[in-house]
Amino acid sequence: MKVLITGGAGFLGLHLAKYFGKKGWELYLLDIQPFDTKEYPRKSVFIKADIRNAKAMQQHSKGIDLVIHAAAALPLWKKEAIYSTNIDGTKNVLENALSQKVKHVIYISSTAVYGIPRKHPVYEGDSLVGVGPYGESKIAAEQLCESYRKKGLLVTVIRPKTFVGTYRLGVFEILFDWIKDGKRIPVVGSGNNKYQLLDVDDLVEAVHLCFKTGGRKVNDNFNIGAAQFGTVKQDLNKLFQNARSGSTIFPTPAMPLKLVLRFLEMFHLSPLYQWVYETADKDSFVSIEHLSKTIKWKPRYSNAQALIKSYQWYLDHYDEVKSHKSGVTHRVGWNQGILKLFKKFL
């Protein structure tokens, strides 16, 4: 069986490649970013291409059984790049999967499509409200998926909560850096809100089960997240305890802090973007019942276990992590900007 993974050089792409490689699949990994080929299974085929290039997608979709479309422009990218990558790129992926008779497309969307929900848990049929270009583009991409279902293409849309695990850096590298140094961790609000995460290993297993299940049952949209999660305060305290860190949470009044973060984001002084800080003090969890029943799946890791695993990997690879320049993907740390100054006083 042949699988094409877009975004193959990314955090999720690497985990998908490792998982499907162990299952004996032929791996075709496509990304505009460079690959660290030694991290991937042997005999992987590495393709440097842009999903916005229709001819490239046509060429590399031939003979493929499954396309896992994980490529995306993240919120720190420029607005135009987010729209063109997440919408135009997705259309190219779907159009060429249809024309090349690919059996199944699995699109990795996001629970950002729900915006800032007022009730929980959130179900797949609830309203979609995009916050910022990233959320808006993900909704538009899902609408494309639905249109291609009507043309006869089997498309599974997976909406994951924020997922962590080995190799996960990005905004979490900032958190881990502060914990390692025993700093107080500012949280928006009291920290008593429930905030669901997801372990990347649970996500890739679910992706594989969606393909194995196949058929009309998975020609649908699915939420995915951890089954066991506490409040922000509870899960972070478990991480601090496991890390034997002197860190504690530092509750901060929500509205003043959000105004400050909005100002800092506007002037590119902080890597924290709107959806992150606007949802940070609110409950944020989805129902995973639809997916669990459809593919007979349940997550193995709680929020705290996923965070601890991710942090331990960070410690084990600390020198390597710090030797790389900051960037805008989940595989490298993000530039802390003015947060470095705040860190000195916490």
URHUKA-V947216 format. One record per pair of residues at least 24 apart in sequence whose ideal C-beta (glycine too) atoms are under 8 Angstrom apart, sorted by the first residue. I is the first residue (numbers start at 1). J is the second residue. D is the distance in Angstrom with one decimal. If there is no record, write none. Layout:
i=I j=J d=D
i=I j=J d=D
This chain:
i=1 j=25 d=5.1
i=1 j=26 d=6.9
i=1 j=65 d=4.8
i=1 j=66 d=7.0
i=2 j=26 d=4.5
i=2 j=28 d=6.5
i=2 j=63 d=6.1
i=2 j=64 d=5.1
i=2 j=65 d=5.2
i=2 j=66 d=7.5
i=3 j=27 d=6.3
i=3 j=28 d=6.8
i=3 j=64 d=7.1
i=3 j=65 d=6.7
i=3 j=66 d=4.6
i=3 j=67 d=7.5
i=3 j=68 d=6.3
i=4 j=28 d=4.5
i=4 j=29 d=8.0
i=4 j=30 d=6.3
i=4 j=60 d=6.3
i=4 j=61 d=6.6
i=4 j=64 d=4.6
i=4 j=66 d=7.4
i=4 j=67 d=4.8
i=4 j=68 d=7.4
i=5 j=29 d=5.3
i=5 j=30 d=6.9
i=5 j=67 d=7.9
i=5 j=68 d=4.8
i=5 j=70 d=6.2
i=6 j=30 d=5.1
i=6 j=31 d=7.2
i=6 j=51 d=5.5
i=6 j=67 d=7.2
i=6 j=68 d=7.2
i=6 j=69 d=5.0
i=6 j=70 d=5.9
i=6 j=71 d=3.8
i=6 j=89 d=7.9
i=6 j=93 d=6.3
i=7 j=31 d=5.9
i=7 j=69 d=7.7
i=7 j=70 d=3.9
i=7 j=71 d=3.4
i=7 j=72 d=6.5
i=7 j=108 d=7.9
i=8 j=35 d=7.1
i=8 j=46 d=7.4
i=8 j=47 d=7.7
i=8 j=70 d=7.8
i=9 j=33 d=4.3
i=9 j=34 d=6.6
i=9 j=35 d=4.9
i=9 j=36 d=7.9
i=9 j=331 d=7.6
i=10 j=70 d=6.6
i=10 j=71 d=7.5
i=10 j=329 d=6.1
i=10 j=330 d=6.4
i=10 j=331 d=6.3
i=11 j=165 d=8.0
i=11 j=167 d=5.5
i=11 j=168 d=5.7
i=11 j=169 d=7.8
i=11 j=170 d=7.6
i=11 j=200 d=7.1
i=11 j=329 d=7.4
i=11 j=330 d=3.9
i=11 j=331 d=5.3
i=12 j=70 d=4.9
i=12 j=108 d=6.7
i=12 j=163 d=7.3
i=12 j=200 d=6.5
i=12 j=203 d=7.1
i=12 j=204 d=7.6
i=12 j=330 d=7.7
i=13 j=70 d=5.5
i=13 j=71 d=7.9
i=14 j=39 d=6.2
i=14 j=40 d=7.0
i=14 j=167 d=6.0
i=14 j=331 d=7.7
i=15 j=165 d=6.8
i=15 j=166 d=8.0
i=15 j=167 d=7.4
i=15 j=200 d=5.0
i=15 j=201 d=7.0
i=15 j=203 d=7.7
i=15 j=204 d=5.1
i=16 j=68 d=5.8
i=16 j=70 d=6.7
i=16 j=204 d=5.3
i=16 j=207 d=6.7
i=17 j=41 d=6.2
i=17 j=44 d=6.3
i=19 j=201 d=7.9
i=19 j=204 d=4.4
i=19 j=205 d=7.2
i=19 j=208 d=6.4
i=20 j=208 d=6.9
i=23 j=208 d=6.8
i=28 j=60 d=6.6
i=28 j=64 d=6.8
i=30 j=60 d=6.0
i=30 j=71 d=7.4
i=31 j=71 d=6.8
i=32 j=71 d=7.9
i=33 j=329 d=6.9
i=50 j=89 d=7.5
i=51 j=85 d=6.9
i=51 j=89 d=3.6
i=51 j=90 d=7.5
i=51 j=92 d=5.7
i=51 j=93 d=5.8
i=52 j=84 d=5.8
i=52 j=85 d=6.4
i=52 j=88 d=5.4
i=52 j=89 d=4.8
i=52 j=92 d=6.5
i=53 j=92 d=7.3
i=54 j=92 d=4.9
i=54 j=95 d=7.4
i=54 j=96 d=7.3
i=57 j=92 d=4.5
i=57 j=93 d=6.1
i=57 j=95 d=7.8
i=57 j=96 d=4.4
i=58 j=96 d=4.8
i=58 j=99 d=7.1
i=58 j=100 d=7.3
i=61 j=96 d=4.2
i=61 j=97 d=5.8
i=61 j=99 d=7.7
i=61 j=100 d=4.2
i=61 j=102 d=6.2
i=62 j=100 d=5.4
i=63 j=100 d=7.7
i=64 j=97 d=7.7
i=64 j=100 d=6.8
i=64 j=102 d=5.2
i=65 j=102 d=7.0
i=65 j=103 d=5.1
i=65 j=104 d=7.3
i=66 j=102 d=7.1
i=66 j=103 d=6.4
i=66 j=104 d=5.0
i=66 j=105 d=7.7
i=66 j=106 d=7.0
i=66 j=211 d=5.5
i=67 j=93 d=6.4
i=67 j=97 d=5.2
i=67 j=102 d=5.4
i=67 j=104 d=7.5
i=67 j=105 d=4.7
i=67 j=106 d=7.3
i=68 j=105 d=8.0
i=68 j=106 d=4.9
i=68 j=108 d=7.1
i=68 j=207 d=6.2
i=69 j=93 d=4.9
i=69 j=105 d=6.3
i=69 j=106 d=7.0
i=69 j=107 d=4.8
i=69 j=108 d=6.5
i=70 j=108 d=4.5
i=72 j=108 d=7.4
i=72 j=138 d=7.9
i=73 j=134 d=7.7
i=73 j=137 d=7.6
i=74 j=134 d=7.0
i=74 j=170 d=7.9
i=74 j=328 d=6.1
i=74 j=329 d=6.7
i=74 j=330 d=7.4
i=75 j=132 d=6.5
i=75 j=133 d=7.5
i=75 j=134 d=4.3
i=75 j=273 d=4.5
i=75 j=275 d=6.8
i=76 j=271 d=6.4
i=76 j=273 d=6.7
i=76 j=328 d=4.2
i=76 j=334 d=7.0
i=77 j=328 d=6.2
i=79 j=133 d=4.6
i=82 j=133 d=4.4
i=82 j=134 d=5.7
i=82 j=137 d=5.3
i=83 j=133 d=6.2
i=83 j=136 d=7.9
i=83 j=137 d=5.4
i=83 j=140 d=8.0
i=85 j=137 d=7.9
i=86 j=134 d=7.4
i=86 j=137 d=3.7
i=86 j=138 d=6.3
i=86 j=140 d=7.4
i=86 j=141 d=5.4
i=87 j=137 d=5.4
i=87 j=140 d=4.8
i=87 j=141 d=5.7
i=87 j=144 d=7.2
i=90 j=141 d=4.2
i=90 j=144 d=5.5
i=90 j=145 d=7.5
i=91 j=144 d=5.4
i=94 j=144 d=6.0
i=94 j=145 d=6.8
i=94 j=148 d=4.4
i=94 j=153 d=6.5
i=94 j=155 d=7.1
i=95 j=148 d=7.7
i=97 j=148 d=7.8
i=97 j=153 d=6.1
i=98 j=148 d=6.1
i=98 j=151 d=6.0
i=98 j=152 d=7.3
i=98 j=153 d=4.8
i=102 j=153 d=7.6
i=103 j=154 d=6.7
i=104 j=154 d=4.8
i=104 j=155 d=8.0
i=104 j=156 d=7.1
i=104 j=211 d=5.7
i=104 j=214 d=6.7
i=105 j=145 d=7.7
i=105 j=148 d=7.8
i=105 j=153 d=6.3
i=105 j=154 d=6.8
i=105 j=155 d=4.8
i=105 j=156 d=7.3
i=106 j=155 d=7.7
i=106 j=156 d=4.6
i=106 j=158 d=6.5
i=106 j=207 d=5.7
i=106 j=210 d=5.8
i=106 j=211 d=6.9
i=107 j=141 d=7.0
i=107 j=142 d=7.5
i=107 j=145 d=5.4
i=107 j=155 d=6.2
i=107 j=156 d=7.0
i=107 j=157 d=5.0
i=107 j=158 d=7.1
i=108 j=158 d=5.7
i=108 j=160 d=6.8
i=108 j=207 d=7.9
i=109 j=138 d=5.3
i=109 j=141 d=6.8
i=109 j=142 d=5.6
i=109 j=157 d=5.3
i=109 j=158 d=6.4
i=109 j=159 d=4.8
i=109 j=160 d=7.8
i=109 j=221 d=7.8
i=110 j=134 d=7.7
i=110 j=135 d=7.6
i=110 j=138 d=5.1
i=110 j=159 d=6.1
i=110 j=160 d=6.7
i=111 j=159 d=5.0
i=111 j=160 d=6.8
i=111 j=161 d=5.4
i=111 j=223 d=6.7
i=111 j=225 d=7.5
i=111 j=284 d=7.8
i=111 j=286 d=5.7
i=112 j=138 d=5.9
i=112 j=275 d=5.7
i=113 j=138 d=5.1
i=113 j=139 d=5.0
i=113 j=142 d=6.5
i=113 j=159 d=6.4
i=114 j=286 d=7.7
i=116 j=278 d=5.8
i=116 j=279 d=5.6
i=116 j=282 d=6.4
i=117 j=284 d=7.6
i=120 j=194 d=7.6
i=120 j=283 d=4.9
i=120 j=284 d=7.5
i=120 j=285 d=5.4
i=120 j=286 d=8.0
i=121 j=285 d=5.4
i=121 j=286 d=5.5
i=121 j=287 d=4.1
i=122 j=223 d=6.9
i=122 j=285 d=7.3
i=122 j=286 d=4.5
i=122 j=287 d=6.8
i=123 j=223 d=7.4
i=123 j=286 d=7.5
i=123 j=287 d=5.2
i=123 j=290 d=7.6
i=124 j=159 d=7.5
i=124 j=220 d=7.7
i=124 j=221 d=4.9
i=124 j=222 d=6.7
i=124 j=223 d=5.9
i=124 j=287 d=8.0
i=124 j=290 d=5.8
i=131 j=274 d=5.9
i=131 j=275 d=4.7
i=131 j=278 d=6.7
i=132 j=273 d=6.8
i=132 j=274 d=5.1
i=132 j=275 d=6.0
i=134 j=273 d=7.9
i=134 j=275 d=7.0
i=135 j=275 d=6.3
i=142 j=221 d=7.1
i=149 j=219 d=5.9
i=154 j=214 d=7.5
i=154 j=215 d=7.9
i=154 j=218 d=7.5
i=154 j=219 d=5.4
i=155 j=219 d=6.6
i=156 j=210 d=4.9
i=156 j=218 d=4.7
i=156 j=219 d=6.9
i=156 j=220 d=6.9
i=156 j=222 d=7.0
i=157 j=220 d=7.4
i=157 j=221 d=4.4
i=157 j=222 d=6.9
i=158 j=203 d=7.7
i=158 j=206 d=7.0
i=158 j=207 d=6.8
i=158 j=210 d=7.2
i=158 j=222 d=5.4
i=158 j=224 d=5.8
i=158 j=291 d=7.8
i=159 j=221 d=6.6
i=159 j=222 d=6.7
i=159 j=223 d=5.1
i=159 j=224 d=6.8
i=159 j=286 d=7.3
i=160 j=198 d=5.4
i=160 j=203 d=5.6
i=160 j=224 d=5.0
i=160 j=225 d=7.0
i=161 j=196 d=5.0
i=161 j=197 d=5.7
i=161 j=198 d=4.6
i=161 j=223 d=7.9
i=161 j=224 d=7.0
i=161 j=225 d=3.8
i=161 j=226 d=7.2
i=161 j=284 d=7.7
i=161 j=285 d=7.6
i=161 j=286 d=6.5
i=162 j=197 d=5.5
i=162 j=198 d=6.8
i=163 j=197 d=6.9
i=163 j=198 d=4.1
i=163 j=199 d=6.7
i=163 j=200 d=4.8
i=163 j=203 d=5.4
i=163 j=306 d=7.8
i=164 j=197 d=6.1
i=164 j=198 d=7.5
i=164 j=199 d=6.7
i=164 j=200 d=6.7
i=164 j=306 d=5.1
i=164 j=307 d=6.2
i=164 j=309 d=7.8
i=164 j=310 d=4.3
i=165 j=199 d=5.4
i=165 j=200 d=3.5
i=165 j=201 d=6.0
i=165 j=306 d=6.4
i=165 j=309 d=6.2
i=165 j=310 d=5.5
i=165 j=313 d=7.7
i=166 j=200 d=7.7
i=166 j=309 d=6.7
i=166 j=310 d=6.8
i=166 j=313 d=4.2
i=167 j=313 d=6.8
i=167 j=331 d=6.4
i=168 j=200 d=6.9
i=168 j=310 d=5.0
i=168 j=313 d=7.7
i=168 j=330 d=6.0
i=169 j=314 d=7.5
i=169 j=321 d=6.5
i=169 j=330 d=6.2
i=169 j=331 d=6.1
i=169 j=332 d=5.6
i=169 j=333 d=5.0
i=169 j=334 d=7.8
i=170 j=329 d=6.9
i=170 j=330 d=4.1
i=170 j=331 d=7.7
i=170 j=332 d=7.5
i=170 j=333 d=7.3
i=170 j=334 d=5.7
i=171 j=271 d=6.4
i=171 j=272 d=7.1
i=171 j=276 d=7.0
i=171 j=334 d=5.8
i=172 j=310 d=6.4
i=172 j=314 d=8.0
i=173 j=314 d=7.0
i=173 j=321 d=6.8
i=173 j=332 d=7.7
i=173 j=333 d=3.5
i=173 j=334 d=6.7
i=174 j=271 d=7.2
i=174 j=333 d=7.1
i=174 j=334 d=6.4
i=174 j=336 d=5.5
i=174 j=339 d=6.5
i=176 j=310 d=7.7
i=176 j=311 d=5.4
i=176 j=314 d=4.5
i=176 j=315 d=8.0
i=177 j=333 d=7.4
i=177 j=336 d=7.7
i=178 j=247 d=6.8
i=178 j=343 d=6.1
i=178 j=346 d=7.6
i=179 j=239 d=7.0
i=179 j=240 d=6.7
i=179 j=243 d=5.6
i=179 j=245 d=4.9
i=179 j=247 d=4.8
i=179 j=311 d=6.9
i=180 j=243 d=7.7
i=180 j=245 d=7.1
i=180 j=314 d=7.8
i=180 j=315 d=7.1
i=180 j=318 d=7.5
i=181 j=343 d=7.6
i=182 j=245 d=5.4
i=182 j=246 d=3.5
i=182 j=247 d=5.6
i=183 j=247 d=6.0
i=183 j=343 d=5.8
i=183 j=346 d=4.9
i=184 j=247 d=6.5
i=184 j=248 d=5.5
i=184 j=249 d=7.2
i=184 j=250 d=4.1
i=184 j=346 d=4.4
i=185 j=236 d=6.5
i=185 j=247 d=5.6
i=185 j=248 d=7.3
i=185 j=249 d=5.3
i=185 j=250 d=6.2
i=185 j=346 d=7.9
i=186 j=249 d=7.9
i=186 j=250 d=4.7
i=186 j=252 d=5.1
i=186 j=257 d=7.3
i=186 j=342 d=7.6
i=186 j=346 d=6.9
i=187 j=232 d=5.8
i=187 j=233 d=7.4
i=187 j=236 d=7.6
i=187 j=249 d=5.1
i=187 j=250 d=6.8
i=187 j=251 d=5.9
i=187 j=252 d=6.6
i=187 j=280 d=6.9
i=187 j=281 d=7.6
i=188 j=252 d=6.3
i=188 j=254 d=5.2
i=188 j=257 d=5.5
i=188 j=258 d=6.6
i=188 j=277 d=5.9
i=188 j=280 d=3.9
i=188 j=281 d=4.2
i=189 j=251 d=6.7
i=189 j=252 d=7.3
i=189 j=253 d=7.7
i=189 j=254 d=4.4
i=189 j=280 d=7.2
i=189 j=281 d=3.0
i=190 j=233 d=7.4
i=190 j=251 d=5.0
i=190 j=281 d=7.5
i=191 j=231 d=6.3
i=191 j=232 d=4.4
i=191 j=233 d=3.6
i=191 j=236 d=7.2
i=191 j=249 d=5.1
i=191 j=251 d=5.7
i=192 j=231 d=5.1
i=192 j=232 d=7.5
i=192 j=233 d=6.0
i=193 j=231 d=6.2
i=193 j=232 d=6.0
i=193 j=281 d=5.9
i=193 j=282 d=5.6
i=193 j=283 d=5.0
i=193 j=284 d=7.4
i=194 j=229 d=6.4
i=194 j=230 d=6.9
i=194 j=231 d=5.6
i=194 j=232 d=7.8
i=194 j=283 d=4.9
i=194 j=284 d=7.3
i=194 j=285 d=5.6
i=195 j=229 d=7.1
i=195 j=231 d=7.5
i=195 j=232 d=5.1
i=195 j=235 d=7.6
i=195 j=279 d=8.0
i=195 j=280 d=7.7
i=195 j=283 d=7.3
i=195 j=284 d=4.9
i=195 j=285 d=7.2
i=195 j=303 d=7.8
i=196 j=225 d=4.4
i=196 j=226 d=5.6
i=196 j=229 d=4.7
i=196 j=284 d=6.3
i=196 j=285 d=3.8
i=196 j=286 d=6.6
i=196 j=303 d=6.9
i=197 j=225 d=7.0
i=197 j=226 d=5.7
i=197 j=229 d=6.6
i=197 j=235 d=7.8
i=197 j=303 d=4.7
i=197 j=306 d=5.7
i=197 j=307 d=7.1
i=198 j=224 d=6.2
i=198 j=225 d=4.9
i=198 j=226 d=5.5
i=198 j=299 d=7.2
i=198 j=306 d=7.0
i=199 j=226 d=6.9
i=199 j=299 d=6.8
i=199 j=300 d=7.2
i=199 j=301 d=3.7
i=199 j=305 d=7.1
i=199 j=306 d=3.8
i=199 j=309 d=7.1
i=200 j=306 d=8.0
i=201 j=300 d=7.2
i=201 j=301 d=7.0
i=202 j=226 d=7.4
i=202 j=299 d=4.1
i=202 j=300 d=5.9
i=202 j=301 d=5.9
i=205 j=297 d=6.9
i=206 j=291 d=6.5
i=206 j=295 d=6.6
i=206 j=297 d=5.3
i=209 j=295 d=4.2
i=209 j=296 d=7.3
i=209 j=297 d=5.2
i=210 j=295 d=5.8
i=212 j=295 d=7.7
i=213 j=294 d=6.7
i=213 j=295 d=4.7
i=213 j=296 d=7.9
i=217 j=294 d=5.4
i=218 j=294 d=6.5
i=218 j=295 d=7.0
i=220 j=290 d=7.7
i=220 j=294 d=7.6
i=222 j=290 d=5.7
i=222 j=291 d=4.1
i=222 j=294 d=7.1
i=223 j=286 d=4.0
i=223 j=287 d=6.1
i=223 j=288 d=5.6
i=223 j=290 d=6.8
i=223 j=291 d=6.5
i=224 j=286 d=7.8
i=224 j=288 d=5.8
i=224 j=291 d=5.6
i=224 j=299 d=7.9
i=225 j=285 d=6.5
i=225 j=286 d=5.4
i=225 j=288 d=5.7
i=225 j=299 d=7.6
i=226 j=299 d=5.5
i=226 j=301 d=6.5
i=226 j=302 d=5.8
i=226 j=303 d=5.2
i=226 j=306 d=6.7
i=227 j=288 d=6.6
i=227 j=298 d=6.3
i=227 j=299 d=5.1
i=227 j=302 d=7.6
i=228 j=299 d=7.9
i=228 j=302 d=3.7
i=228 j=303 d=6.9
i=229 j=285 d=6.7
i=229 j=302 d=6.4
i=229 j=303 d=4.0
i=230 j=303 d=6.7
i=230 j=304 d=7.3
i=232 j=280 d=7.7
i=234 j=304 d=7.8
i=235 j=303 d=4.5
i=235 j=304 d=4.9
i=235 j=307 d=6.4
i=236 j=307 d=7.9
i=238 j=304 d=4.0
i=238 j=307 d=7.7
i=238 j=308 d=7.3
i=239 j=304 d=6.4
i=239 j=307 d=4.8
i=239 j=308 d=5.9
i=239 j=311 d=6.2
i=242 j=304 d=7.9
i=242 j=308 d=4.8
i=242 j=311 d=7.7
i=243 j=308 d=7.8
i=243 j=311 d=6.0
i=250 j=346 d=6.5
i=254 j=281 d=4.5
i=264 j=337 d=7.3
i=264 j=338 d=6.1
i=268 j=337 d=7.5
i=269 j=337 d=5.0
i=269 j=338 d=4.5
i=270 j=337 d=5.0
i=270 j=338 d=5.9
i=270 j=339 d=6.0
i=271 j=334 d=4.2
i=271 j=335 d=6.1
i=271 j=336 d=6.8
i=271 j=337 d=6.1
i=271 j=339 d=7.5
i=272 j=339 d=7.8
